[in-house]
Structures are given as structure tokens and as C-alpha cells.
Amino acid sequence: MAKADFAPTGAPEALEEATRGSLDEPQVRAMFDRIALLYDRMNTVMTAGLHHKWRRRAADLAQLSPGGRALDVATGTGDLALELAARVAPGGEVIGVDFSERMLEVAGAKGAARPGIRVRFETGNALALPYPDGDFDAATVGFGARNFSDLSRGLAEMKRVVRPGGRVVILEITTPRRPPLSTFFSLWFDRIVPALGSAVDTQAYAYLPSSVRRFPGPDELAAVMARCGLRQIRYVLTAGGIIALHVGVV
Ligand SMILES: C[S@@+](CC[C@H](N)C(=O)[O-])C[C@H]1O[C@@H](n2cnc3c(N)ncnc32)[C@H](O)[C@@H]1O
């Protein structure tokens, strides 16, 4: 595991370009609607079940307490929101927001099966969050930021809805730079994931590796966070450098 504190560098134009996605929003939404029922199972197959552990770490970084209030952006099937909800219980509340109705239906069913956990799943766009300024103690996004059509805007929105002193946490897949992990990563993401995914949805699981490659590396992402006004930015790399957890303070 590697840790780094970050000071922003690099040309703003290059960073801006790095934050632009290539599928438009209706395409992304339709894609997640299509794969919603198989999304969790595919995650478990593709990560050997490790994705739960990574979301637990992201939830820890949000530093929530019982009675707190948190937002999970691009919540999908809701696993990170449920992790957050366990940390704000008793008395707290978590909202999971996403623009894919089908993903939210799966999330809602999981939430309903967990009595004592207060989590609400709502439809909304990460680029225009339907919540007032400073409404939450923390905002998280797990494996969702690389799908934002405008990363800077999505992160600025997360910062806006968190109170001063609260945290913004980003959990993402990142491309390892050094062998042997980089070789394994290429084999896994460019060949095995699309092959496995073709049984479910060819477009979605071809999009996954390209969206990961297009996404800013850990330092660049930290720079985007800094430009959105977040402070005390740190990141941790885990799973041999394949998973990055970034945290910034509002
Ligand atoms: C790879 S899934 C991640 C789901 C979940 N956070 C997890 O940890 O597994 C990405 C999710 O981001 C959502 N998404 C992408 N762009 C969005 C946007 N602009 N607004 C709301 N949701 C968005 C998709 O609908 C999808 O559910």
C-alpha cells in the first residue's frame, strides 16, 4: 500500500481535458440500466470479492459518527451507501443518489432487507445534485467518478453539499504504471474483463477498461480535487496499485 500527500502541479488545460468523459449521459445511464441485475455478481467475479473490502475502506475514510449524515453519489446498487449507513447508526441518515433507475431498484431492495439502517435511494444527477449547500458531513463516490461526463463539475458538486470540515472520498480503479502489476492489469482489464463481460453486455464491459484508462491517475485526480477547492488531499493506493482511495477536506 502506498500513501501520498499532494501538492497540485501541471497545466490546467491538460487537467481539464483529462477530466472529460467520452460516453454521453444518456448512454451511460442506459448502459447501467441494462446491466443492473448482474452488476453485483460481475463485480464479485472480476475482483474475487475484494470490492466489499475497498468500499469498507472508503467508508472509513469518510470519518462519520453515529447520528451523522452522508451522501453516496453514483450509488448504483447501494453497497457503499449501506457501508456509510452502518457508520452513522443509530440516528444518522444516508442518501444514495444515482441517475439509473434500474440500479436504484436493486439498491432499494438491499436497503429494505436491512432493518435498523436508515438509507434512502433517490434519483438525481451527480453534476447537479438536488441538495442544498453544506447538507452532509461527507460525500463519497465509489467506481462512479470515471463515468462523470465532467469530472470537475461532479467533484465541485460533492464539495458544495458537504459542510466545512467534512470529507469528500473517491474510490476508483487506477492504472498501475510498473510491472508486474501493469502487465497483469493489461491482461485482466483489456482481455479477461471484456471476455467475461461479453456474456452480460459487450458494450458495458468494453467501456470499463477504456473508462479506467481515460481517468486521471492518482496525482492528476488529486490536482482536480485541489482545483475544486478541496484541502488536505491525500490518497492511498491498495490492491497492488490498482485501487486508489482519495480523500479531501471541505
Ligand atoms: C460503476 S457504477 C458504481 C456503483 C456503486 N457506486 C458501486 O460502488 O458499485 C457507476 C454508477 O454511476 C452512475 N452514474 C454515472 N454518472 C452519473 C451521473 N452523472 N449522475 C448520477 N449517477 C451517475 C451510474 O448510473 C452507475 O450506477
Ligand as a Chemical Component Dictionary entry (heavy atoms), coordinates in Angstrom:
data_LIG
# 
_chem_comp.id                   LIG 
_chem_comp.type                 NON-POLYMER 
_chem_comp.pdbx_formal_charge   0 
_chem_comp.three_letter_code    LIG 
# 
loop_
_chem_comp_atom.comp_id 
_chem_comp_atom.atom_id 
_chem_comp_atom.alt_atom_id 
_chem_comp_atom.type_symbol 
_chem_comp_atom.charge 
_chem_comp_atom.model_Cartn_x 
_chem_comp_atom.model_Cartn_y 
_chem_comp_atom.model_Cartn_z 
_chem_comp_atom.pdbx_ordinal 
LIG C1  C1  C 0  -19.687 1.516  -11.854 1  
LIG S1  S1  S 1  -21.199 2.014  -11.110 2  
LIG C2  C2  C 0  -20.748 2.245  -9.425  3  
LIG C3  C3  C 0  -21.869 1.938  -8.477  4  
LIG C4  C4  C 0  -21.517 1.940  -6.987  5  
LIG N1  N1  N 0  -21.107 3.244  -6.522  6  
LIG C5  C5  C 0  -20.501 0.907  -6.606  7  
LIG O1  O1  O 0  -19.687 1.205  -5.717  8  
LIG O2  O2  O -1 -20.528 -0.196 -7.133  9  
LIG C6  C6  C 0  -21.357 3.680  -11.668 10 
LIG C7  C7  C 0  -22.689 4.318  -11.335 11 
LIG O3  O3  O 0  -22.569 5.720  -11.606 12 
LIG C8  C8  C 0  -23.821 6.168  -12.048 13 
LIG N2  N2  N 0  -23.617 7.470  -12.693 14 
LIG C9  C9  C 0  -22.717 7.777  -13.654 15 
LIG N3  N3  N 0  -22.798 9.081  -13.973 16 
LIG C10 C10 C 0  -23.761 9.615  -13.174 17 
LIG C11 C11 C 0  -24.298 10.913 -13.028 18 
LIG N4  N4  N 0  -23.870 11.939 -13.758 19 
LIG N5  N5  N 0  -25.261 11.099 -12.107 20 
LIG C12 C12 C 0  -25.727 10.069 -11.359 21 
LIG N6  N6  N 0  -25.250 8.810  -11.450 22 
LIG C13 C13 C 0  -24.274 8.587  -12.354 23 
LIG C14 C14 C 0  -24.309 5.050  -12.956 24 
LIG O4  O4  O 0  -25.691 5.090  -13.184 25 
LIG C15 C15 C 0  -23.859 3.827  -12.156 26 
LIG O5  O5  O 0  -24.879 3.372  -11.299 27 
# 
loop_
_chem_comp_bond.comp_id 
_chem_comp_bond.atom_id_1 
_chem_comp_bond.atom_id_2 
_chem_comp_bond.value_order 
_chem_comp_bond.pdbx_ordinal 
LIG C1  S1  SING 1  
LIG S1  C2  SING 2  
LIG S1  C6  SING 3  
LIG C2  C3  SING 4  
LIG C3  C4  SING 5  
LIG C4  N1  SING 6  
LIG C4  C5  SING 7  
LIG C5  O1  DOUB 8  
LIG C5  O2  SING 9  
LIG C6  C7  SING 10 
LIG C7  O3  SING 11 
LIG C7  C15 SING 12 
LIG O3  C8  SING 13 
LIG C8  N2  SING 14 
LIG C8  C14 SING 15 
LIG N2  C9  SING 16 
LIG N2  C13 SING 17 
LIG C9  N3  DOUB 18 
LIG N3  C10 SING 19 
LIG C10 C11 SING 20 
LIG C10 C13 DOUB 21 
LIG C11 N4  SING 22 
LIG C11 N5  DOUB 23 
LIG N5  C12 SING 24 
LIG C12 N6  DOUB 25 
LIG N6  C13 SING 26 
LIG C14 O4  SING 27 
LIG C14 C15 SING 28 
LIG C15 O5  SING 29 
# 
